[in-house]
Amino acid sequence: MIPALALLAGVVLGLVLEPTVPALLQPYLPIAVVAALDAVFGAVRAQLDRIFDDRVFVVSFVSNVLVAALVVFLGDQLGVGGQLSTAVVVVLGIRIFSNAAAIRRHLFKA
Amino acid sequence: MSRLRGDAGEPGRPGALRRVLRVGLRPRLRRVDLLVALLLAALGFAAAVQVRSTRVDGVLASARPEDLVRILDDLSGRNDRLRAEVGALTSARERLTSPDADAAALAEADRRAQLLGVLTGTVPAAGPGVLLTIEDPDAGVRAEALLDALEELRAAGAEALQLEGAGADGAAAAVRVVASTSLVDGDAGVQVDGTLLRPPYRYRVVGDSGTLTSALGIPGGVVDTIARVGGKADVQAQDDVQVTAVRDLQQPRYARPAPGG
């Protein structure tokens, strides 16, 4: 409940404050958001599997975000930033889908 | 909270939904839970910001590179055109809003027009000079004598002059004498540029009065010549001679200002 409320509060805060994304962060923010979403879906699935661990979640969340940003950064340096961004999004998307499928099976037995 | 938990059916095998609810609703106070909440808040914040910024500059962000190049070309072309227009308008404004340059040019043109007007006889002139009065009781003074006097005056530096006399109707008449002035013998007088003048004649001359007076008075000069034909010439220096007769400006029929002049 508290994490859901925190998520909601973050969304509201982002909409109300309307900050502009610094140019330095612009390529990394969308990837970081997708990586964090992957961590959150994984956490929900772990919760349902009764193997959720706070510390694991925190570490996976942070490392997901950092690794995704690092990969995009490396891609930018190598001149393949766009392609690597796509690759990261695809991989994370697949993981999100599989996690969502597991959650669905837990919740709806289907 | 407790009511929700109490309502749960099948206590031995709680459903997945119930499990989520129970875990989520359990009071949490540990530090790591705060960290989790903080991370999720950050996620929500970042997602909202990203969605918003994507919506703001979505048009260009989703455009293909070729389109972006074309748009950039259009913009820089328009930029160049507008910059050129700005330059032209700025210089036009500079020209229009600097009264000094304008007034100076106008004054200079005016001054030149006045000077040329004095030379061409289109404006009155005044200044020091002499009055040369020629009386002719014996009707012996002809156009030739007057022309001699005129040439002597010009040679002595006359700058503006007019020839006066009695008109055909007896009233005083005056003709501005310029480069093209002609003197022809007429009926009991002289035709000056078509105007008949009768004695007594008077040259009203603006110039250096000393030079003019001595030029007219030299032995065998104008005064002597007039006296020889029975006339009487009188030279009178004056500080302020008014040459008031003017003539219309003649538009040259053939001559045009040469380019580069």
Chai-1 contact restraints between the chains, C-beta under 6 A:
chainA,res_idxA,chainB,res_idxB,connection_type,confidence,min_distance_angstrom,max_distance_angstrom,comment,restraint_id
A,M1,B,G24,contact,1.0,0.0,6.0,A-B,restraint_1
A,M1,B,L25,contact,1.0,0.0,6.0,A-B,restraint_2
A,I2,B,R28,contact,1.0,0.0,6.0,A-B,restraint_3
A,I2,B,A37,contact,1.0,0.0,6.0,A-B,restraint_4
A,P3,B,V36,contact,1.0,0.0,6.0,A-B,restraint_5
A,P3,B,A37,contact,1.0,0.0,6.0,A-B,restraint_6
A,P3,B,L40,contact,1.0,0.0,6.0,A-B,restraint_7
A,A6,B,A37,contact,1.0,0.0,6.0,A-B,restraint_8
A,A6,B,L40,contact,1.0,0.0,6.0,A-B,restraint_9
A,A6,B,A41,contact,1.0,0.0,6.0,A-B,restraint_10
A,L7,B,L40,contact,1.0,0.0,6.0,A-B,restraint_11
A,L7,B,G44,contact,1.0,0.0,6.0,A-B,restraint_12
A,A9,B,A41,contact,1.0,0.0,6.0,A-B,restraint_13
A,G10,B,A41,contact,1.0,0.0,6.0,A-B,restraint_14
A,G10,B,G44,contact,1.0,0.0,6.0,A-B,restraint_15
A,G10,B,F45,contact,1.0,0.0,6.0,A-B,restraint_16
A,V11,B,G44,contact,1.0,0.0,6.0,A-B,restraint_17
A,V11,B,A48,contact,1.0,0.0,6.0,A-B,restraint_18
A,L13,B,F45,contact,1.0,0.0,6.0,A-B,restraint_19
A,G14,B,F45,contact,1.0,0.0,6.0,A-B,restraint_20
A,G14,B,A48,contact,1.0,0.0,6.0,A-B,restraint_21
A,G14,B,V49,contact,1.0,0.0,6.0,A-B,restraint_22
A,L15,B,A48,contact,1.0,0.0,6.0,A-B,restraint_23
A,P19,B,V49,contact,1.0,0.0,6.0,A-B,restraint_24
A,V21,B,S53,contact,1.0,0.0,6.0,A-B,restraint_25
A,L29,B,A46,contact,1.0,0.0,6.0,A-B,restraint_26
A,L29,B,Q50,contact,1.0,0.0,6.0,A-B,restraint_27
A,P30,B,Q50,contact,1.0,0.0,6.0,A-B,restraint_28
A,V33,B,A46,contact,1.0,0.0,6.0,A-B,restraint_29
A,V33,B,A47,contact,1.0,0.0,6.0,A-B,restraint_30
A,V33,B,Q50,contact,1.0,0.0,6.0,A-B,restraint_31
A,A36,B,L43,contact,1.0,0.0,6.0,A-B,restraint_32
A,L48,B,A16,contact,1.0,0.0,6.0,A-B,restraint_33
A,D54,B,V32,contact,1.0,0.0,6.0,A-B,restraint_34
A,D54,B,V36,contact,1.0,0.0,6.0,A-B,restraint_35
A,V58,B,L35,contact,1.0,0.0,6.0,A-B,restraint_36
A,F61,B,L39,contact,1.0,0.0,6.0,A-B,restraint_37
A,H106,B,A16,contact,1.0,0.0,6.0,A-B,restraint_38
A,L107,B,A16,contact,1.0,0.0,6.0,A-B,restraint_39
